[in-house]
Amino acid sequence: MNKWIGSGKVTEEPVIRYNGDKVSFVAFTVMTRRNRKIRQGDPPVDFIDCICIGSNARLAREYLRKGKKVEVCGPLQSGHYTAKDGRKVYTKTVFVEDLSFGETKAEEEARLETEKAAEAAGHPEPAPDGFTVEIPEGIDAEIPFR
């Protein structure tokens, strides 16, 4: 059986993509927290790429935004490609069969108000457990579906 179930926050605005047959799909990434660290120093989060088609694509396109909490379920597909520098990059993508919101509209509005107040006070929301990501320049050209 191949089924991945997870929940987390959408890391960026969902993007409409087209494959070679001009069929559209919506792609987004979900940041999920781990229950525990696997090794000392490992970040406590994972970034899972998700792809929606059909009615889930319409739902994702219309209602998902950066920071929105979601729950996704579907088969996990792994793959790889060779980057410009010659190294092999491994990918993992969930093909979303079930998409649900992880918070009510009232909970989302309360969370957004809290985040705005913290930002206005000069206290941005801290990264989970001190985790930060350094994104190198030009990486967008190397990542498929971005």
N, C-alpha and C positions, 0 to 999 in steps of 0.2 A: 504494500500500500504506500502511496506517495501523497501525503497530505500535510501541509504546513498550516498551523493555526497560530496567529500572533496578534498582538495589539501594540500600539505605539502612536507616535506623533508623525504627521506628514512633515518631511524636512524642507520641501519647496513646493511651489505651485505645480499642480499636475500639468503635464504637457501632452498635447495631442500629437500623435505620430502616425505615419503611414508606412505600410510595408510595400514591397514591390508590386503588389496587386491593387494598390490604391485603397486598401482596406484600412480604416482608421482604428486606432486603439489609444488608450490613455495610459501614460506611464508616470509613476511617482515613486518616491522612496519613503519607507517607514523606519523611524529610529525606535528600536525595541530595547528594553532593559533586560539584562541577564539576571537570573535569580541569584547567581553567585559568580565570582571570578573563577576562571579555569586555572590560570597560573598567576603568580604574583606579577603585578604590573599590567595585566591585560585590561583593556577598557571594559567597563561594565555595560556597554551598549553594542548593538549590531545594527547595521544599515541594510535593510532588505529592499531590493528593487521589486516593484509590483507592476503588473500589466493587466489592464481591464479591457474587455471587449463587450459589445452588445449593450444591454441595459446597465451593467455595472460601469461601463465607460461613460454613459450619459450621466449617471449618478455621480461619478468621480469628477467629471468635467464641471458639472453645475454646482456641486456642494463642497468639494474638498478644497481646502486652502492650507497654506503653510501653518503648522502648529496645531491643526485639527487632530483630535484623537480619533483613531479608527481601529477597527478589528477586521482582519482579513483571513480568509481561509481558501486554500487551493493547492494544487500540486506545485512542488518546487522543482525547478529545472536548473541544472548547473551547466556551465559552459566555460569557454576560454577564448581569448584572442591574443594576438601578438602585438604589443605596443610598438610605437615608432622606434624605441631604443632597443628592440629585440627581446625584451623580457616577456614572459607569458603572464597574462593577467587572467585570473579566474573570476567568474561571475556566478551569482545565484539570483534567480528571479522566481517570484511567485506569480502564477497565472490565476488571478483572483476569480474564484467561483462565487464566494459570498463576501459582501462588503457591508459592514455595519458601522454606525457612528459609535464612538466610545464614550460620548458624553451628551447630555441633553442640551438643548439650546440655552437654557438658563445657566447650566454649569459652564458652558463655553463662554457666555457673556461675563459671568463672574470671574472666570480665569483671565479673560482678556483685560478686564478692568484692573485686576490685581497686577498683571504684567505691566500695564500702562502706568499705574501708580508707582511701581518699583522703578521703572525706567525714568519717569519724571523726577523721582527723588535721587536719581543718579546711581541707583543700585540695580543694574541689569540682572536678569535671572541667571544664576550661576549654572555652568555646565554640570551635567550629572557627575558627581564624585570627582570633580576636578578634570574631567575628560575634555580635551580640546583636539581639534583636527586642523592640521596645516595642509592646505590644498595648493599644490604646486601650479605655477603659471602654465597655461597651455594644455592642461589635463583634459579639458572638454573635447578637444580634437581626438583624443585617444579612447574615450568611453563611448561604447555603442548606445544607441537610444537616448542620447542626451543632446 
